[in-house]
Amino acid sequence: MQIDKAGTTAYFSAIPNYNSAANATADLVDQLRSTVIPKAEHGTDMLARVGGSTAGYVDLAARISSKLPLQIVVVIALSFVLLILAFRTVVIPAQAAVMNVLSIAASYGVLTAIFQYGWLSGAIGLSSAVPIVSYVPLFMFAILFGLSMDYEVFLVTRIYEEWHRRRDNREAVAHGLAATGRTITAAAAIMILVFAAFILGGQRIIDLFGVGLASAVLLDALIVRSALVPALMLELGEANWWLPAWLEQRLPHLRVEGATARVGARHAPAERAVPEPSAG
Protein backbone atom coordinates (compact mmCIF):
# COMPACT_ATOMS: atom_id res chain seq x y z
CA MET A 1 0.00 0.00 0.00
CA GLN A 2 1.16 3.56 -0.77
CA ILE A 3 -0.23 6.81 0.66
CA ASP A 4 0.23 10.28 -0.83
CA LYS A 5 1.79 13.18 1.14
CA ALA A 6 -1.57 14.70 1.99
CA GLY A 7 -2.70 11.45 3.51
CA THR A 8 -5.98 11.48 1.59
CA THR A 9 -5.27 8.94 -1.12
CA ALA A 10 -4.05 5.36 -0.83
CA TYR A 11 -2.95 3.01 -3.60
CA PHE A 12 -3.30 -0.75 -3.27
CA SER A 13 -1.70 -3.25 -5.64
CA ALA A 14 -3.72 -6.43 -6.10
CA ILE A 15 -1.83 -9.30 -7.71
CA PRO A 16 -4.12 -12.08 -8.98
CA ASN A 17 -3.15 -15.73 -9.08
CA TYR A 18 -3.75 -15.78 -12.85
CA ASN A 19 -2.01 -14.02 -15.71
CA SER A 20 -3.37 -10.69 -16.93
CA ALA A 21 -4.91 -12.22 -20.07
CA ALA A 22 -6.89 -14.90 -18.23
CA ASN A 23 -10.68 -14.69 -18.00
CA ALA A 24 -10.43 -15.20 -14.24
CA THR A 25 -8.48 -11.92 -13.92
CA ALA A 26 -11.23 -10.01 -15.75
CA ASP A 27 -13.79 -11.71 -13.49
CA LEU A 28 -11.79 -10.49 -10.49
CA VAL A 29 -12.04 -6.90 -11.72
CA ASP A 30 -15.81 -7.27 -12.11
CA GLN A 31 -16.12 -8.78 -8.64
CA LEU A 32 -14.13 -5.94 -7.06
CA ARG A 33 -16.28 -3.32 -8.77
CA SER A 34 -19.65 -4.96 -8.21
CA THR A 35 -19.27 -6.54 -4.75
CA VAL A 36 -16.10 -5.84 -2.75
CA ILE A 37 -15.74 -2.07 -3.26
CA PRO A 38 -19.46 -1.19 -2.76
CA LYS A 39 -19.41 -3.06 0.57
CA ALA A 40 -16.26 -1.23 1.65
CA GLU A 41 -17.68 2.17 0.70
CA HIS A 42 -21.00 1.60 2.45
CA GLY A 43 -21.52 4.03 5.35
CA THR A 44 -18.25 5.92 4.71
CA ASP A 45 -17.02 8.89 2.70
CA MET A 46 -14.46 6.70 0.94
CA LEU A 47 -14.37 6.61 -2.87
CA ALA A 48 -12.59 3.64 -4.44
CA ARG A 49 -11.74 2.86 -8.04
CA VAL A 50 -10.10 -0.09 -9.83
CA GLY A 51 -7.43 0.80 -12.41
CA GLY A 52 -4.46 -0.78 -14.11
CA SER A 53 -3.91 -2.48 -17.44
CA THR A 54 -6.39 -5.31 -16.84
CA ALA A 55 -9.15 -2.94 -15.76
CA GLY A 56 -8.37 -0.78 -18.78
CA TYR A 57 -8.79 -3.74 -21.13
CA VAL A 58 -12.08 -4.65 -19.43
CA ASP A 59 -13.39 -1.12 -19.91
CA LEU A 60 -12.18 -1.05 -23.52
CA ALA A 61 -13.92 -4.35 -24.24
CA ALA A 62 -17.16 -3.05 -22.76
CA ARG A 63 -17.00 0.14 -24.83
CA ILE A 64 -16.22 -1.74 -28.04
CA SER A 65 -19.01 -4.26 -27.40
CA SER A 66 -21.49 -1.42 -27.03
CA LYS A 67 -20.38 0.29 -30.27
CA LEU A 68 -19.86 -2.77 -32.47
CA PRO A 69 -23.57 -3.22 -33.35
CA LEU A 70 -23.76 0.43 -34.43
CA GLN A 71 -20.70 0.02 -36.64
CA ILE A 72 -22.17 -3.09 -38.26
CA VAL A 73 -25.51 -1.37 -38.95
CA VAL A 74 -23.89 1.76 -40.43
CA VAL A 75 -21.50 -0.17 -42.70
CA ILE A 76 -24.22 -2.53 -43.96
CA ALA A 77 -26.66 0.36 -44.55
CA LEU A 78 -24.12 2.35 -46.58
CA SER A 79 -23.13 -0.67 -48.67
CA PHE A 80 -26.82 -1.46 -49.22
CA VAL A 81 -27.45 2.00 -50.66
CA LEU A 82 -24.37 1.87 -52.90
CA LEU A 83 -25.30 -1.54 -54.29
CA ILE A 84 -28.83 -0.37 -55.04
CA LEU A 85 -27.35 2.51 -57.05
CA ALA A 86 -24.91 0.21 -58.84
CA PHE A 87 -27.23 -2.68 -59.75
CA ARG A 88 -30.68 -1.05 -59.52
CA THR A 89 -32.21 -3.80 -57.44
CA VAL A 90 -33.01 -4.24 -53.75
CA VAL A 91 -32.59 -8.03 -53.76
CA ILE A 92 -28.87 -8.17 -54.59
CA PRO A 93 -27.90 -5.68 -51.82
CA ALA A 94 -29.96 -7.56 -49.25
CA GLN A 95 -28.40 -10.86 -50.31
CA ALA A 96 -24.91 -9.32 -50.19
CA ALA A 97 -25.46 -8.01 -46.66
CA VAL A 98 -26.62 -11.40 -45.40
CA MET A 99 -23.77 -13.28 -47.09
CA ASN A 100 -21.12 -10.85 -45.85
CA VAL A 101 -22.35 -11.11 -42.27
CA LEU A 102 -22.45 -14.90 -42.65
CA SER A 103 -18.81 -15.15 -43.74
CA ILE A 104 -17.65 -12.75 -41.02
CA ALA A 105 -19.61 -14.62 -38.35
CA ALA A 106 -18.02 -17.87 -39.53
CA SER A 107 -14.55 -16.36 -39.12
CA TYR A 108 -15.48 -15.24 -35.59
CA GLY A 109 -16.49 -18.83 -34.91
CA VAL A 110 -13.09 -20.08 -36.10
CA LEU A 111 -11.36 -17.59 -33.79
CA THR A 112 -13.48 -18.68 -30.83
CA ALA A 113 -12.87 -22.37 -31.49
CA ILE A 114 -9.08 -22.03 -31.81
CA PHE A 115 -8.25 -19.37 -29.23
CA GLN A 116 -10.99 -19.56 -26.58
CA TYR A 117 -11.80 -23.28 -26.77
CA GLY A 118 -8.25 -24.33 -27.66
CA TRP A 119 -9.20 -26.51 -30.65
CA LEU A 120 -6.09 -27.09 -32.82
CA SER A 121 -4.32 -24.36 -30.85
CA GLY A 122 -1.12 -26.40 -30.85
CA ALA A 123 -0.98 -26.18 -34.64
CA ILE A 124 -0.31 -22.43 -34.42
CA GLY A 125 2.05 -22.63 -31.46
CA LEU A 126 -0.34 -22.02 -28.56
CA SER A 127 0.09 -24.10 -25.43
CA SER A 128 -3.46 -23.49 -24.18
CA ALA A 129 -6.64 -21.52 -24.79
CA VAL A 130 -6.31 -17.73 -24.62
CA PRO A 131 -8.94 -14.96 -24.66
CA ILE A 132 -9.60 -12.89 -27.77
CA VAL A 133 -8.44 -9.28 -27.54
CA SER A 134 -11.51 -7.05 -27.55
CA TYR A 135 -10.63 -4.79 -30.47
CA VAL A 136 -9.69 -7.61 -32.86
CA PRO A 137 -13.32 -8.40 -33.90
CA LEU A 138 -13.92 -4.67 -34.49
CA PHE A 139 -11.01 -4.26 -36.90
CA MET A 140 -11.68 -7.65 -38.47
CA PHE A 141 -15.23 -6.66 -39.35
CA ALA A 142 -14.09 -3.52 -41.17
CA ILE A 143 -11.36 -5.33 -43.12
CA LEU A 144 -13.38 -8.43 -43.95
CA PHE A 145 -16.49 -6.54 -44.99
CA GLY A 146 -14.40 -4.57 -47.47
CA LEU A 147 -12.82 -7.72 -48.90
CA SER A 148 -16.14 -9.57 -49.04
CA MET A 149 -17.85 -6.66 -50.78
CA ASP A 150 -15.00 -6.49 -53.28
CA TYR A 151 -15.54 -10.12 -54.30
CA GLU A 152 -19.31 -9.58 -54.33
CA VAL A 153 -19.16 -6.57 -56.65
CA PHE A 154 -16.67 -8.28 -58.95
CA LEU A 155 -18.91 -11.36 -59.31
CA VAL A 156 -22.28 -9.61 -59.53
CA THR A 157 -21.01 -6.98 -61.98
CA ARG A 158 -20.24 -9.71 -64.48
CA ILE A 159 -23.58 -11.41 -63.86
CA TYR A 160 -25.30 -8.03 -64.24
CA GLU A 161 -23.67 -7.50 -67.63
CA GLU A 162 -24.69 -10.97 -68.78
CA TRP A 163 -28.24 -10.40 -67.56
CA HIS A 164 -28.58 -7.28 -69.71
CA ARG A 165 -27.05 -9.06 -72.67
CA ARG A 166 -29.03 -12.33 -72.46
CA ARG A 167 -32.14 -11.53 -70.37
CA ASP A 168 -31.84 -15.07 -68.96
CA ASN A 169 -31.00 -15.27 -65.25
CA ARG A 170 -29.67 -18.83 -65.31
CA GLU A 171 -27.40 -18.11 -68.27
CA ALA A 172 -26.25 -14.85 -66.69
CA VAL A 173 -25.27 -16.53 -63.40
CA ALA A 174 -23.51 -19.42 -65.15
CA HIS A 175 -21.48 -17.22 -67.50
CA GLY A 176 -20.77 -14.63 -64.80
CA LEU A 177 -19.43 -17.25 -62.41
CA ALA A 178 -17.38 -18.92 -65.14
CA ALA A 179 -15.82 -15.61 -66.14
CA THR A 180 -14.87 -14.51 -62.61
CA GLY A 181 -14.39 -17.75 -60.68
CA ARG A 182 -10.70 -18.19 -61.45
CA THR A 183 -9.89 -14.57 -60.77
CA ILE A 184 -11.70 -14.56 -57.42
CA THR A 185 -10.04 -17.82 -56.41
CA ALA A 186 -6.57 -16.58 -57.37
CA ALA A 187 -7.03 -13.29 -55.55
CA ALA A 188 -8.35 -15.10 -52.47
CA ALA A 189 -5.41 -17.54 -52.50
CA ILE A 190 -2.96 -14.64 -52.42
CA MET A 191 -4.78 -12.98 -49.51
CA ILE A 192 -4.99 -16.27 -47.59
CA LEU A 193 -1.23 -16.82 -47.89
CA VAL A 194 -0.50 -13.26 -46.83
CA PHE A 195 -2.77 -13.42 -43.78
CA ALA A 196 -1.60 -16.92 -42.84
CA ALA A 197 1.96 -15.61 -42.76
CA PHE A 198 0.95 -13.42 -39.79
CA ILE A 199 0.83 -16.58 -37.67
CA LEU A 200 4.60 -16.92 -37.97
CA GLY A 201 5.06 -13.71 -35.96
CA GLY A 202 4.57 -15.45 -32.63
CA GLN A 203 2.51 -12.62 -31.09
CA ARG A 204 -0.99 -13.39 -29.83
CA ILE A 205 -2.66 -10.34 -31.36
CA ILE A 206 -0.96 -10.90 -34.72
CA ASP A 207 -1.96 -14.56 -34.57
CA LEU A 208 -5.58 -13.52 -33.98
CA PHE A 209 -5.60 -11.32 -37.06
CA GLY A 210 -3.81 -13.93 -39.16
CA VAL A 211 -6.14 -16.80 -38.30
CA GLY A 212 -9.28 -14.68 -38.45
CA LEU A 213 -8.56 -12.96 -41.75
CA ALA A 214 -7.19 -16.06 -43.51
CA SER A 215 -10.13 -18.24 -42.47
CA ALA A 216 -12.63 -15.54 -43.43
CA VAL A 217 -11.22 -15.08 -46.93
CA LEU A 218 -11.09 -18.85 -47.40
CA LEU A 219 -14.71 -19.32 -46.36
CA ASP A 220 -15.92 -16.28 -48.28
CA ALA A 221 -14.20 -17.05 -51.59
CA LEU A 222 -14.68 -20.83 -51.71
CA ILE A 223 -18.08 -21.24 -50.07
CA VAL A 224 -19.98 -17.96 -50.04
CA ARG A 225 -19.03 -16.36 -53.39
CA SER A 226 -18.42 -19.54 -55.37
CA ALA A 227 -21.37 -21.60 -54.08
CA LEU A 228 -23.94 -19.84 -51.90
CA VAL A 229 -24.31 -16.59 -53.83
CA PRO A 230 -24.70 -18.23 -57.29
CA ALA A 231 -27.04 -20.88 -55.86
CA LEU A 232 -29.24 -18.25 -54.23
CA MET A 233 -29.32 -16.16 -57.41
CA LEU A 234 -30.36 -19.22 -59.40
CA GLU A 235 -33.17 -19.94 -56.96
CA LEU A 236 -34.44 -16.36 -56.98
CA GLY A 237 -34.47 -16.17 -60.77
CA GLU A 238 -35.60 -12.88 -62.26
CA ALA A 239 -36.53 -11.65 -58.77
CA ASN A 240 -32.82 -10.85 -58.38
CA TRP A 241 -33.38 -7.73 -60.48
CA TRP A 242 -36.58 -6.48 -58.83
CA LEU A 243 -36.81 -2.79 -57.99
CA PRO A 244 -40.01 -0.96 -56.96
CA ALA A 245 -41.25 1.42 -59.64
CA TRP A 246 -41.38 4.38 -57.27
CA LEU A 247 -37.74 3.81 -56.31
CA GLU A 248 -36.68 3.34 -59.93
CA GLN A 249 -37.97 6.82 -60.75
CA ARG A 250 -36.04 8.44 -57.92
CA LEU A 251 -32.67 6.71 -58.20
CA PRO A 252 -29.86 8.34 -60.18
CA HIS A 253 -28.29 6.21 -62.89
CA LEU A 254 -24.89 4.84 -61.85
CA ARG A 255 -23.28 2.70 -64.55
CA VAL A 256 -21.11 -0.23 -63.50
CA GLU A 257 -18.04 -0.37 -65.77
CA GLY A 258 -20.07 1.10 -68.60
CA ALA A 259 -22.26 -2.03 -68.88
CA THR A 260 -25.45 -0.07 -69.39
CA ALA A 261 -23.84 2.12 -72.00
CA ARG A 262 -22.50 -0.84 -74.00
CA VAL A 263 -25.79 -2.74 -73.87
CA GLY A 264 -27.75 0.35 -74.86
CA ALA A 265 -25.43 0.99 -77.77
CA ARG A 266 -25.73 -2.62 -78.91
CA HIS A 267 -29.51 -2.60 -79.06
CA ALA A 268 -29.95 0.97 -80.29
CA PRO A 269 -31.27 1.23 -83.85
CA ALA A 270 -28.84 2.39 -86.48
CA GLU A 271 -29.20 5.99 -87.53
CA ARG A 272 -30.19 6.60 -91.12
CA ALA A 273 -28.02 8.81 -93.20
CA VAL A 274 -29.76 11.95 -94.36
CA PRO A 275 -28.86 12.78 -98.01
CA GLU A 276 -27.55 16.22 -98.64
CA PRO A 277 -29.77 18.38 -100.80
CA SER A 278 -28.67 18.45 -104.42
CA ALA A 279 -27.35 21.67 -105.78
CA GLY A 280 -29.41 23.58 -108.23
Rosetta blueprint (number, residue, H / E / L):
1 M L
2 Q E
3 I E
4 D L
5 K L
6 A L
7 G L
8 T L
9 T L
10 A E
11 Y E
12 F L
13 S L
14 A L
15 I L
16 P L
17 N L
18 Y L
19 N L
20 S L
21 A L
22 A L
23 N H
24 A H
25 T H
26 A H
27 D H
28 L H
29 V H
30 D H
31 Q H
32 L H
33 R H
34 S H
35 T H
36 V H
37 I H
38 P H
39 K H
40 A H
41 E H
42 H L
43 G L
44 T L
45 D L
46 M L
47 L L
48 A L
49 R L
50 V L
51 G L
52 G L
53 S H
54 T H
55 A H
56 G H
57 Y H
58 V H
59 D H
60 L H
61 A H
62 A H
63 R H
64 I H
65 S H
66 S H
67 K H
68 L H
69 P H
70 L H
71 Q H
72 I H
73 V H
74 V H
75 V H
76 I H
77 A H
78 L H
79 S H
80 F H
81 V H
82 L H
83 L H
84 I H
85 L H
86 A H
87 F H
88 R L
89 T L
90 V L
91 V H
92 I H
93 P H
94 A H
95 Q H
96 A H
97 A H
98 V H
99 M H
100 N H
101 V H
102 L H
103 S H
104 I H
105 A H
106 A H
107 S H
108 Y H
109 G H
110 V H
111 L H
112 T H
113 A H
114 I H
115 F H
116 Q H
117 Y L
118 G L
119 W L
120 L L
121 S H
122 G H
123 A H
124 I H
125 G L
126 L L
127 S L
128 S L
129 A L
130 V L
131 P L
132 I L
133 V L
134 S L
135 Y H
136 V H
137 P H
138 L H
139 F H
140 M H
141 F H
142 A H
143 I H
144 L H
145 F H
146 G H
147 L H
148 S H
149 M H
150 D H
151 Y H
152 E H
153 V H
154 F H
155 L H
156 V H
157 T H
158 R H
159 I H
160 Y H
161 E H
162 E H
163 W H
164 H H
165 R H
166 R H
167 R L
168 D L
169 N H
170 R H
171 E H
172 A H
173 V H
174 A H
175 H H
176 G H
177 L H
178 A H
179 A H
180 T H
181 G H
182 R H
183 T H
184 I H
185 T H
186 A H
187 A H
188 A H
189 A H
190 I H
191 M H
192 I H
193 L H
194 V H
195 F H
196 A H
197 A H
198 F H
199 I H
200 L H
201 G H
202 G L
203 Q L
204 R H
205 I H
206 I H
207 D H
208 L H
209 F H
210 G H
211 V H
212 G H
213 L H
214 A H
215 S H
216 A H
217 V H
218 L H
219 L H
220 D H
221 A H
222 L H
223 I H
224 V H
225 R H
226 S H
227 A H
228 L H
229 V H
230 P H
231 A H
232 L H
233 M H
234 L H
235 E H
236 L H
237 G H
238 E H
239 A H
240 N H
241 W H
242 W L
243 L L
244 P L
245 A H
246 W H
247 L H
248 E H
249 Q H
250 R H
251 L L
252 P L
253 H L
254 L L
255 R L
256 V L
257 E L
258 G L
259 A H
260 T H
261 A H
262 R H
263 V H
264 G H
265 A H
266 R H
267 H H
268 A L
269 P L
270 A L
271 E L
272 R L
273 A L
274 V L
275 P L
276 E L
277 P L
278 S L
279 A L
280 G L
